[in-house]
Amino acid sequence: MPTNGVQYLINCRDPTSKVVLPDVTLVRTGMDALPNPDADTNAPPHEQEPNSTWQLFNYGFGPYNDGIFTQSPLGIVVKMGIWLMVNPGGYQSYLITIPKDEDLHQAIEIIRPLRTSMVLQNVPTVRHVLLDAAVMGSRDKFTTSKKPLNDKELDEISEKLNLGRWNFYGALCGPEPIRKVMWKVVKDAFSAIPGTKFDFLEDMPDNVVLQTRDLTLQGIPTMTELEWVNWLPNGAHLFFSPIAKVTGDDAVAQYALTRKRCEEAGFDFIGTFVVGMREMHLNTTIKNALDPKGICRPVRMGYGQAAITQRTLL
């Protein structure tokens, strides 16, 4: 999943920023660090007129350190330029239903090369059937049992909702000829899983989750998905987002562990796998170097795990 809070489809860039550091120093990143030849050099930096190209080029000159201010307490960003994605020439959301619980392993193995080669242009989500079911109705609409749902009951819910035990939501961006080529690659890859079905929005007009994902993957916010909070009466939510390698083995192990713990507590497992780019190893290395004792927001977003496990929390 993208670790920055702002993400517009696949083309989000933060060209330059003005950042106030804890010592009240003003840092100007990217091209904004270069002076405007017509600016009043006697004025303080924050009052000087920026150059006319400050937002056009991300990197400027020298080290590129903008990223350390992204969702961190290292400074206060008071100005930022953002490149938004222009109309790509077309958009098509889709749903791939993966029928069996045990198909998760193969699905993740299929997704990894598609994601790293950018055939999957958005951030892929592989959702457990109950995550979708919870958006479509409360638990009492599907069962009268007070126990965690078993595999037979989950299969029945999947059949009732015309979904798989796992459901993959994505979108294609670009002119129609490009989308057709991309879709063929995606469809051919997932067709290796027996029983997999492929649908566009127009194929499932009553699927409220697909309608919602169609908006979300365009960067259009919606509150509809929060309906899953009402799976149980007076519901609430607590997010738990463990980070793992994008492999079938790791996905299955993570799923087995979290489902087991949920059921031990008397809850149904409701979750989704989100597959992002490979950034965690770099971010963790930098975090451990800058904050070796894990003082600054310990293990936030999973960074700095090495540091936090090497010390004792008081």
Phi and psi in degrees as a GROMACS rama.xvg file:
@    title "Ramachandran Plot"
@    xaxis  label "Phi"
@    yaxis  label "Psi"
@TYPE xy
-59.7933  134.578  PRO-2
-88.1849  -8.12239  THR-3
-95.857  152.539  ASN-4
-74.2399  -24.3724  GLY-5
-102.93  122.828  VAL-6
-150.838  115.381  GLN-7
-112.649  98.2586  TYR-8
52.712  -129.228  LEU-9
-107.138  6.07302  ILE-10
-130.664  60.7774  ASN-11
-100.439  130.058  CYS-12
-137.325  142.403  ARG-13
-108.919  89.8205  ASP-14
-60.2511  -41.596  PRO-15
-163.215  158.321  THR-16
-145.386  156.315  SER-17
-108.573  126.209  LYS-18
-129.117  132.025  VAL-19
-96.4999  121.472  VAL-20
-82.7428  167.099  LEU-21
-58.3983  -25.2833  PRO-22
-90.1335  13.9461  ASP-23
73.0259  10.738  VAL-24
-72.3648  138.271  THR-25
-95.0163  121.776  LEU-26
-108.229  130.307  VAL-27
-113.096  122.704  ARG-28
-100.957  168.228  THR-29
59.2447  -145.901  GLY-30
-68.7758  -17.8103  MET-31
-66.4498  -19.3552  ASP-32
-72.3422  -16.6362  ALA-33
-86.5409  138.063  LEU-34
-74.7987  155.052  PRO-35
-85.4794  121.481  ASN-36
-60.5734  -20.3776  PRO-37
-97.9505  2.41133  ASP-38
-74.9158  155.103  ALA-39
-79.8986  105.247  ASP-40
-70.5349  -13.249  THR-41
-81.4664  -15.9813  ASN-42
-79.6503  152.887  ALA-43
-62.3009  155.187  PRO-44
-53.4201  -39.748  PRO-45
-73.0302  -11.0815  HIS-46
-103.224  -6.12  GLU-47
-77.0906  141.104  GLN-48
-66.6232  127.762  GLU-49
-69.975  161.778  PRO-50
-70.9263  161.733  ASN-51
-75.3765  -7.17718  SER-52
-116.952  20.7004  THR-53
-60.8596  -29.3826  TRP-54
-100.408  6.08773  GLN-55
-93.3946  -17.216  LEU-56
-140.037  123.218  PHE-57
-64.373  -41.4709  ASN-58
-92.309  -27.3842  TYR-59
62.5144  -139.657  GLY-60
-125.911  144.923  PHE-61
85.7444  -164.853  GLY-62
-60.2581  143.643  PRO-63
-98.9088  99.7826  TYR-64
-114.962  13.2964  ASN-65
-57.1759  -36.774  ASP-66
-62.6721  -23.8464  GLY-67
-70.6119  -11.7311  ILE-68
-98.2257  1.74808  PHE-69
-80.1627  112.313  THR-70
50.4923  49.2204  GLN-71
-135.157  163.201  SER-72
-93.3574  18.975  PRO-73
-79.1215  -11.0782  LEU-74
-177.384  166.797  GLY-75
-107.267  116.524  ILE-76
-79.0929  117.511  VAL-77
-103.739  -12.9732  VAL-78
-155.104  139.019  LYS-79
-148.707  139.906  MET-80
-100.737  139.889  GLY-81
-130.884  132.236  ILE-82
-89.1884  121.35  TRP-83
-93.2874  154.56  LEU-84
-78.5238  129.119  MET-85
-73.9303  167.06  VAL-86
-56.5183  118.811  ASN-87
-75.3295  -5.23294  PRO-88
101.332  3.14137  GLY-89
157.549  159.314  GLY-90
-153.449  138.883  TYR-91
-147.951  112.182  GLN-92
-84.1209  159.736  SER-93
-153.295  162.86  TYR-94
-129.782  130.285  LEU-95
-115.452  115.706  ILE-96
-92.4116  125.62  THR-97
-108.077  113.807  ILE-98
-68.3559  -41.8183  PRO-99
-107.573  151.328  LYS-100
-58.4826  -42.4345  ASP-101
-74.2195  -5.86273  GLU-102
-74.6246  -8.15492  ASP-103
-55.3853  -44.5962  LEU-104
-56.5205  -51.0771  HIS-105
-67.2973  -36.4478  GLN-106
-62.0979  -43.7916  ALA-107
-66.6078  -38.1481  ILE-108
-64.6945  -31.8049  GLU-109
-73.439  -40.2756  ILE-110
-67.3313  -39.7143  ILE-111
-53.9132  -55.2364  ARG-112
-67.4331  -29.3396  PRO-113
-68.4246  -36.237  LEU-114
-73.5592  -44.8418  ARG-115
-69.2766  -24.5792  THR-116
-90.6409  1.45307  SER-117
65.7008  19.6101  MET-118
-66.3393  -39.6758  VAL-119
-86.2578  106.945  LEU-120
-84.7464  -26.9035  GLN-121
-96.0665  -176.131  ASN-122
-85.5573  110.617  VAL-123
-68.6394  144.32  PRO-124
-128.813  127.389  THR-125
-109.69  106.693  VAL-126
-103.687  136.366  ARG-127
-67.3374  147.575  HIS-128
-57.0014  -34.0325  VAL-129
-70.5316  -24.1737  LEU-130
-65.5983  -40.0306  LEU-131
-72.6702  -42.2727  ASP-132
-59.3495  -38.8689  ALA-133
-67.0012  -27.641  ALA-134
-73.0802  -31.6577  VAL-135
-87.7278  -14.1614  MET-136
175.98  163.036  GLY-137
-77.986  166.116  SER-138
-59.8242  -37.0646  ARG-139
-68.3811  -10.5226  ASP-140
-80.6516  -13.4025  LYS-141
-114.238  -24.2322  PHE-142
-158.728  154.96  THR-143
-104.382  -3.54226  THR-144
-69.8793  142.547  SER-145
-94.2116  -5.16733  LYS-146
-92.37  160.17  LYS-147
-56.5398  140.761  PRO-148
-66.1157  136.629  LEU-149
-91.555  178.188  ASN-150
-62.635  -37.6459  ASP-151
-63.0897  -43.8969  LYS-152
-67.2181  -36.7767  GLU-153
-66.5081  -37.8611  LEU-154
-64.2948  -38.9531  ASP-155
-65.0465  -40.3396  GLU-156
-65.4288  -41.6259  ILE-157
-58.732  -44.2956  SER-158
-66.6355  -41.7899  GLU-159
-61.9265  -37.3158  LYS-160
-94.3196  2.12103  LEU-161
58.8361  44.5958  ASN-162
-125.218  172.515  LEU-163
-97.9457  174.862  GLY-164
-66.6822  -27.4689  ARG-165
-128.624  142.404  TRP-166
-134.888  122.255  ASN-167
-102.834  122.205  PHE-168
-111.906  132.748  TYR-169
-153.138  -175.094  GLY-170
-152.553  151.255  ALA-171
-110.346  137.388  LEU-172
-125.373  141.642  CYS-173
130.347  173.884  GLY-174
-58.3305  157.09  PRO-175
-54.9995  -42.7928  GLU-176
-59.6207  -37.9162  PRO-177
-69.4376  -41.767  ILE-178
-62.0373  -38.9352  ARG-179
-63.6986  -40.9531  LYS-180
-66.0162  -46.5328  VAL-181
-60.3691  -42.8128  MET-182
-64.5209  -37.6562  TRP-183
-62.8509  -41.3236  LYS-184
-63.6586  -45.9173  VAL-185
-63.7188  -47.2837  VAL-186
-65.1198  -42.8691  LYS-187
-61.2554  -40.0183  ASP-188
-66.2616  -47.4992  ALA-189
-75.4077  -18.5785  PHE-190
-65.6412  -12.8704  SER-191
-67.3412  -17.9367  ALA-192
-91.7482  115.158  ILE-193
-59.2487  136.476  PRO-194
85.6048  -0.0691394  GLY-195
-67.2582  138.992  THR-196
-119.181  152.135  LYS-197
-127.058  127.993  PHE-198
-140.119  144.367  ASP-199
-99.5714  172.602  PHE-200
-57.2762  -40.7038  LEU-201
-69.1918  -18.7816  GLU-202
-78.2293  -21.7505  ASP-203
-134.271  67.5466  MET-204
-64.5961  -18.6641  PRO-205
-96.3853  0.0287342  ASP-206
-84.9588  99.8984  ASN-207
-67.1706  -28.2344  VAL-208
-69.4698  -43.4645  VAL-209
-63.5778  -38.3452  LEU-210
-61.2797  -41.5452  GLN-211
-68.3451  -44.2692  THR-212
-64.4819  -31.8076  ARG-213
-58.9896  -37.9474  ASP-214
-76.9276  -46.1348  LEU-215
-59.7367  -41.7189  THR-216
-73.3334  -8.2281  LEU-217
-94.9055  -2.21629  GLN-218
85.7285  15.674  GLY-219
-96.1752  114.229  ILE-220
-69.888  151.133  PRO-221
-152.109  150.516  THR-222
-99.3644  -0.253651  MET-223
-58.7589  -41.5645  THR-224
-64.3924  -19.5349  GLU-225
-69.6582  -3.94152  LEU-226
-59.5103  -23.8944  GLU-227
-66.4463  -12.6091  TRP-228
-63.6596  -25.1697  VAL-229
-89.6308  14.8226  ASN-230
-55.238  -38.9012  TRP-231
-116.64  151.342  LEU-232
-58.336  143.16  PRO-233
53.1413  41.8408  ASN-234
-70.233  158.866  GLY-235
-144.267  179.401  ALA-236
-141.614  149.631  HIS-237
-134.695  112.032  LEU-238
-79.2193  135.708  PHE-239
-130.604  116.119  PHE-240
-124.232  78.7651  SER-241
-70.4011  146.941  PRO-242
-104.747  133.94  ILE-243
-142.872  164.286  ALA-244
-63.6987  152.372  LYS-245
-87.0788  75.8663  VAL-246
-134.775  155.14  THR-247
-60.6063  -41.4633  GLY-248
-60.7817  -45.4219  ASP-249
-68.3021  -38.997  ASP-250
-63.4421  -44.4375  ALA-251
-65.5945  -42.0822  VAL-252
-64.0112  -42.2499  ALA-253
-64.2212  -44.253  GLN-254
-62.8292  -46.1414  TYR-255
-61.1807  -42.0141  ALA-256
-67.8048  -48.3764  LEU-257
-68.6901  -37.78  THR-258
-64.2894  -41.9366  ARG-259
-59.9301  -46.7913  LYS-260
-64.7602  -39.7908  ARG-261
-60.9718  -46.3248  CYS-262
-70.1711  -31.9146  GLU-263
-62.0771  -30.8618  GLU-264
-89.6704  1.47552  ALA-265
86.7618  15.0254  GLY-266
-108.027  156.04  PHE-267
-79.0445  145.497  ASP-268
-76.8501  126.071  PHE-269
-132.081  117.004  ILE-270
-160.683  175.623  GLY-271
-149.071  147.105  THR-272
-100.103  128.885  PHE-273
-116.266  124.724  VAL-274
-109.997  111.64  VAL-275
-109.817  -174.359  GLY-276
-78.7121  165.914  MET-277
-86.2768  88.1533  ARG-278
-119.534  -19.4295  GLU-279
-60.5272  -37.8628  MET-280
-62.7695  -39.0345  HIS-281
-70.9891  -45.8759  LEU-282
-61.9744  -38.2881  ASN-283
-66.2665  -41.5559  THR-284
-60.7045  -45.3463  THR-285
-66.5404  -42.5998  ILE-286
-61.5448  -43.7642  LYS-287
-67.0884  -32.0163  ASN-288
-72.1989  -41.2578  ALA-289
-80.0795  -26.988  LEU-290
-138.395  67.0725  ASP-291
-63.0587  -23.2034  PRO-292
-93.8796  0.550349  LYS-293
66.1611  35.0808  GLY-294
-81.8441  -38.5226  ILE-295
-83.9265  103.144  CYS-296
46.1071  67.3106  ARG-297
-55.4137  133.33  PRO-298
50.3055  25.0391  VAL-299
-64.5796  135.051  ARG-300
60.0006  14.6671  MET-301
87.2876  0.625096  GLY-302
-79.0065  147.85  TYR-303
76.2379  23.4318  GLY-304
-61.6734  -35.8461  GLN-305
-61.1475  -41.4315  ALA-306
-66.9367  -42.8453  ALA-307
-71.0013  -28.3557  ILE-308
-81.7519  -11.8846  THR-309
-92.9654  -2.51433  GLN-310
-128.741  163.962  ARG-311
-98.6039  127.246  THR-312
-78.3955  132.895  LEU-313
